[in-house]
């Protein structure tokens, strides 16, 4: 109709077959690289050329049907307040490593419960969620999802992320502060719900690390991501815990909130409070003073996640977890 744009129709395997002068079955054999079929080099060339010309890409459902199994991995991103540069680097590596393993990663924004209409429409071989109830996991498995895992749940990946990987961070944070002479510590976190998910188990791991060193449990301080309100919270907290001289910050945002509040109060780091954060970032390096941070190797985390997911999809035993998260201390000027 005049004046209206007509959206181009998505090419189908029938279109590829028509252009290449072959059957749809032959197109399927060529594009799926079916090993049991003998296809001449010339026929293969014509099919691939036709597919390129038509920008043909089989849907996830079509690939699953033709191969008898899905090759998609649906990855739910963490909630916004848990997204960091480190998580971004892990997700980038996941995409590359899944591709090397012959799996295609599909990303979806976090939801409190992985919506059935999302994972059922993608027909994934595996789902990696941020957190996952046993009910949701069972529902997925019952509907043919072979690999079900979570970043922070009770499965192999979740146990490692919240266990050995987290202990790496706590050991370096507490160890650096103790080495500088600080023996009463606090744990700083931002966010409306200061004991949500990740901060809850990070606080517990820090408590255990302090206990092993004979130190008092770190007091929790919730800081608004606003300089004036952070200053007010710091002042009130310091009055109730005057002996605390070192802060284990949950992440870059929490560490920056500590510095911003201190600046409003006329305090200096590390003279008035020493600060060590987790998940190093460019912002941490640009802070005044530059923040001492724990950095975790995204390669270690991404590779273990992919190893576990591919084992689940293949029905193989779960591989052993890494002994650490590859944590290193980036020593700057806040301690």
C-alpha positions as CSV (number, residue, x, y, z in Angstrom):
1,X,0.0,0.0,0.0
2,X,1.3,3.5,-0.9
3,X,2.9,5.4,2.0
4,X,3.4,2.2,4.1
5,X,6.6,0.4,4.7
6,X,6.3,-3.4,4.4
7,X,8.6,-5.3,6.7
8,X,10.7,-7.8,4.8
9,X,9.7,-11.4,5.4
10,X,12.2,-13.5,7.3
11,X,13.8,-16.1,4.9
12,X,13.0,-19.7,5.5
13,X,14.7,-22.9,4.6
14,X,12.3,-23.3,1.8
15,X,13.5,-20.0,0.3
16,X,17.1,-21.3,0.6
17,X,16.2,-24.6,-1.1
18,X,14.4,-22.8,-3.9
19,X,17.4,-20.5,-4.6
20,X,19.9,-23.3,-4.4
21,X,17.8,-25.7,-6.5
22,X,17.8,-28.4,-3.8
23,X,15.4,-29.9,-1.4
24,X,14.7,-28.6,2.1
25,X,16.1,-31.8,3.5
26,X,19.4,-31.1,1.7
27,X,19.5,-27.6,3.1
28,X,19.0,-29.0,6.6
29,X,21.8,-31.5,6.1
30,X,24.2,-28.8,4.9
31,X,23.4,-26.2,7.5
32,X,23.5,-28.7,10.3
33,X,26.6,-30.3,9.0
34,X,25.0,-33.7,9.3
35,X,27.9,-36.2,9.5
36,X,26.0,-39.2,8.2
37,X,25.0,-37.6,4.9
38,X,27.2,-37.3,1.8
39,X,26.7,-34.0,0.1
40,X,28.8,-32.9,-2.9
41,X,31.1,-29.9,-2.5
42,X,29.2,-28.1,-5.3
43,X,25.8,-28.6,-3.7
44,X,27.2,-27.5,-0.3
45,X,28.6,-24.4,-1.9
46,X,25.2,-23.5,-3.5
47,X,23.3,-24.0,-0.3
48,X,25.7,-21.9,1.8
49,X,25.8,-19.2,-0.9
50,X,22.0,-19.1,-1.0
51,X,21.8,-18.9,2.8
52,X,24.2,-16.0,2.8
53,X,22.4,-14.2,0.1
54,X,19.1,-14.5,1.9
55,X,20.6,-13.8,5.3
56,X,19.0,-17.0,6.5
57,X,19.4,-18.0,10.1
58,X,17.5,-20.9,11.5
59,X,15.4,-20.2,14.6
60,X,16.3,-21.8,18.0
61,X,13.2,-24.0,17.7
62,X,14.2,-25.1,14.2
63,X,17.8,-26.0,15.3
64,X,16.4,-27.9,18.3
65,X,14.1,-29.9,16.1
66,X,16.7,-30.7,13.4
67,X,19.3,-31.7,15.8
68,X,17.0,-33.4,18.3
69,X,18.3,-31.1,21.0
70,X,18.6,-27.4,21.8
71,X,22.0,-25.6,21.9
72,X,20.8,-22.4,23.5
73,X,21.8,-21.3,27.0
74,X,19.5,-18.7,28.6
75,X,21.4,-16.5,31.0
76,X,19.5,-14.2,33.4
77,X,21.5,-11.2,34.3
78,X,21.9,-10.3,38.0
79,X,19.6,-7.6,39.4
80,X,20.7,-4.0,38.6
81,X,22.3,-3.3,42.0
82,X,24.5,-6.4,41.6
83,X,25.7,-5.5,38.1
84,X,29.4,-4.5,38.1
85,X,32.2,-4.1,35.6
86,X,33.4,-7.5,36.8
87,X,30.0,-9.2,36.1
88,X,30.1,-7.5,32.6
89,X,33.5,-9.1,31.9
90,X,32.3,-12.5,33.1
91,X,29.2,-12.3,30.8
92,X,31.5,-11.4,27.8
93,X,33.7,-14.4,28.5
94,X,30.6,-16.7,29.0
95,X,29.4,-15.8,25.5
96,X,32.8,-16.6,24.0
97,X,33.3,-19.8,25.9
98,X,29.7,-21.1,25.3
99,X,30.3,-20.4,21.6
100,X,33.5,-22.5,21.7
101,X,31.5,-25.3,23.4
102,X,28.9,-25.2,20.5
103,X,26.3,-23.5,22.6
104,X,24.5,-20.1,21.9
105,X,24.1,-17.7,24.9
106,X,20.8,-15.7,25.1
107,X,20.7,-12.9,27.7
108,X,17.6,-11.8,29.6
109,X,17.1,-9.1,32.2
110,X,16.8,-10.3,35.8
111,X,13.3,-11.1,37.2
112,X,12.6,-12.2,40.7
113,X,11.4,-15.6,39.4
114,X,12.6,-16.8,35.9
115,X,9.4,-16.4,33.9
116,X,8.2,-19.6,32.2
117,X,7.1,-17.7,29.1
118,X,10.7,-16.6,28.6
119,X,12.6,-19.9,29.0
120,X,9.9,-21.9,27.3
121,X,9.9,-19.7,24.2
122,X,13.7,-19.9,23.9
123,X,13.7,-23.8,24.2
124,X,17.1,-23.7,26.0
125,X,19.4,-26.6,26.7
126,X,20.3,-24.8,29.9
127,X,19.3,-21.9,32.1
128,X,21.7,-19.9,34.3
129,X,19.7,-17.7,36.7
130,X,20.9,-15.3,39.4
131,X,18.9,-17.0,42.1
132,X,16.6,-20.0,41.7
133,X,14.0,-21.7,43.8
134,X,13.8,-25.5,43.9
135,X,10.3,-25.3,42.5
136,X,11.4,-23.3,39.4
137,X,14.4,-25.6,38.9
138,X,12.2,-28.7,39.0
139,X,9.7,-27.1,36.6
140,X,12.5,-26.4,34.1
141,X,13.9,-29.9,34.3
142,X,10.4,-31.3,34.0
143,X,10.0,-29.4,30.7
144,X,13.2,-30.7,29.1
145,X,15.8,-28.1,30.3
146,X,18.8,-30.4,30.8
147,X,21.1,-27.9,32.6
148,X,19.7,-25.8,35.4
149,X,22.1,-23.7,37.5
150,X,22.3,-20.4,39.4
151,X,24.9,-17.8,40.4
152,X,23.9,-17.8,44.1
153,X,21.8,-20.9,44.7
154,X,22.6,-24.3,46.3
155,X,23.8,-26.0,43.1
156,X,27.5,-26.5,42.3
157,X,28.0,-23.0,40.7
158,X,26.1,-21.2,43.5
159,X,28.0,-23.0,46.3
160,X,31.3,-22.1,44.7
161,X,30.4,-18.4,44.0
162,X,29.2,-17.9,47.5
163,X,31.8,-20.1,49.1
164,X,35.4,-20.5,47.9
165,X,35.2,-17.5,45.5
166,X,33.8,-15.2,48.2
167,X,36.3,-16.4,50.8
168,X,39.1,-15.2,48.5
169,X,37.8,-11.7,48.6
170,X,37.3,-11.7,52.4
171,X,40.8,-13.1,53.0
172,X,42.4,-10.3,51.0
173,X,40.1,-7.5,52.4
174,X,40.6,-8.4,56.0
175,X,44.2,-9.4,55.6
176,X,45.2,-6.0,54.0
177,X,43.5,-4.1,56.8
178,X,45.0,-6.2,59.5
179,X,48.4,-5.8,58.0
180,X,48.0,-2.0,58.2
181,X,47.1,-2.3,61.9
182,X,43.3,-2.3,61.8
183,X,41.7,-4.8,64.1
184,X,38.1,-3.5,64.4
185,X,36.4,-3.5,61.0
186,X,33.1,-2.5,59.5
187,X,31.2,-3.8,56.4
188,X,29.8,-1.0,54.2
189,X,27.1,-1.6,51.6
190,X,24.7,0.6,49.6
191,X,21.2,-0.1,48.5
192,X,17.7,0.2,50.0
193,X,17.8,-3.4,51.3
194,X,21.3,-3.6,52.9
195,X,21.1,-7.3,53.6
196,X,19.9,-8.4,50.1
197,X,21.3,-11.5,48.4
198,X,24.9,-10.9,47.7
199,X,25.6,-8.6,50.6
200,X,24.0,-11.2,53.0
201,X,26.5,-13.9,52.2
202,X,29.4,-11.5,51.8
203,X,28.8,-10.2,55.3
204,X,28.7,-13.8,56.6
205,X,32.0,-14.7,54.9
206,X,33.6,-11.6,56.3
207,X,32.3,-12.5,59.8
208,X,33.9,-16.0,59.5
209,X,37.2,-14.5,58.3
210,X,37.4,-12.1,61.2
211,X,36.5,-14.9,63.6
212,X,39.3,-17.1,62.3
213,X,41.7,-14.2,63.0
214,X,40.4,-13.5,66.5
215,X,38.7,-10.3,65.5
216,X,35.3,-9.0,66.4
217,X,32.5,-9.4,63.9
218,X,32.4,-6.5,61.5
219,X,29.5,-4.1,62.1
220,X,27.3,-3.4,59.1
221,X,26.8,0.1,57.9
222,X,24.2,0.9,55.2
223,X,25.2,3.9,53.2
224,X,23.0,5.9,50.8
225,X,24.6,6.6,47.4
226,X,24.5,10.3,48.2
227,X,27.4,12.3,49.8
228,X,25.3,14.3,52.4
229,X,23.3,11.3,53.5
230,X,26.3,9.0,53.5
231,X,28.1,11.5,55.7
232,X,25.2,11.5,58.1
233,X,25.1,7.7,58.2
234,X,28.9,7.5,58.7
235,X,28.8,10.0,61.6
236,X,26.0,8.2,63.4
237,X,27.7,4.8,62.8
238,X,31.1,6.0,64.0
239,X,29.5,7.4,67.2
240,X,28.1,3.9,68.0
241,X,31.3,2.1,67.0
242,X,34.2,4.5,67.8
243,X,36.9,1.8,67.7
244,X,36.4,0.9,64.1
245,X,39.2,2.0,61.8
246,X,38.9,-0.2,58.7
247,X,36.1,-0.7,56.2
248,X,35.5,-3.7,54.0
249,X,33.3,-2.2,51.3
250,X,30.9,-4.5,49.4
251,X,31.9,-3.1,46.0
252,X,33.1,0.0,44.2
253,X,29.9,1.9,44.8
254,X,30.0,1.2,48.5
255,X,33.7,2.2,48.7
256,X,33.0,5.4,46.8
257,X,30.0,6.2,49.1
258,X,32.4,5.8,52.1
259,X,34.9,8.3,50.6
260,X,32.1,10.8,49.6
261,X,30.7,10.7,53.1
262,X,34.2,11.1,54.7
263,X,35.0,14.0,52.5
264,X,31.8,15.9,53.7
265,X,32.9,15.2,57.3
266,X,36.4,16.4,56.7
267,X,37.8,13.0,57.2
268,X,40.6,11.4,55.2
269,X,41.4,7.9,54.1
270,X,43.4,6.1,55.3
271,X,44.1,8.4,58.3
272,X,40.5,8.4,59.7
273,X,39.2,5.3,58.1
274,X,41.0,2.8,55.8
275,X,38.9,1.3,53.0
276,X,39.2,-1.9,50.9
277,X,36.5,-2.7,48.3
278,X,35.7,-5.7,46.1
279,X,35.2,-5.8,42.3
280,X,37.8,-3.4,41.0
281,X,36.7,-0.8,38.5
282,X,38.0,2.3,36.6
283,X,36.0,4.5,39.0
284,X,37.9,3.0,42.0
285,X,41.2,3.9,40.4
286,X,40.0,7.5,39.7
287,X,38.7,8.1,43.3
288,X,40.5,10.5,45.7
289,X,42.4,8.8,47.1
290,X,42.5,5.9,44.7
291,X,40.8,2.9,46.3
292,X,42.5,-0.3,47.3
293,X,40.4,-3.1,45.8
294,X,40.1,-6.8,45.4
295,X,39.9,-7.9,41.8
296,X,38.6,-11.3,40.8
297,X,39.7,-13.0,37.6
298,X,36.6,-13.2,35.3
299,X,38.2,-16.1,33.3
300,X,38.2,-18.4,36.3
301,X,34.5,-17.8,37.0
302,X,33.3,-17.9,33.4
303,X,35.2,-21.1,32.6
304,X,33.9,-22.9,35.7
305,X,30.3,-21.9,34.9
306,X,30.7,-23.1,31.3
307,X,32.3,-26.4,32.4
308,X,29.4,-27.1,34.8
309,X,26.7,-26.1,32.3
310,X,28.1,-28.2,29.5
311,X,28.5,-31.1,31.8
312,X,24.8,-30.8,32.9
313,X,23.7,-30.6,29.2
314,X,25.7,-33.7,28.3
315,X,24.6,-35.6,31.4
316,X,28.2,-35.9,32.6
317,X,29.5,-35.6,36.2
318,X,29.9,-32.1,37.6
319,X,33.6,-31.0,37.2
320,X,35.6,-30.1,40.4
321,X,35.4,-26.5,41.5
322,X,38.4,-24.2,41.3
323,X,40.2,-23.8,44.6
324,X,39.9,-20.0,44.3
325,X,38.3,-17.2,42.3
326,X,41.7,-15.9,41.1
327,X,41.5,-12.9,43.5
328,X,44.3,-10.4,43.7
329,X,44.7,-7.2,45.7
330,X,45.1,-4.0,43.8
331,X,46.9,-1.9,46.4
332,X,46.3,1.9,46.0
333,X,46.1,4.7,48.6
334,X,43.0,4.1,50.7
335,X,44.8,1.9,53.2
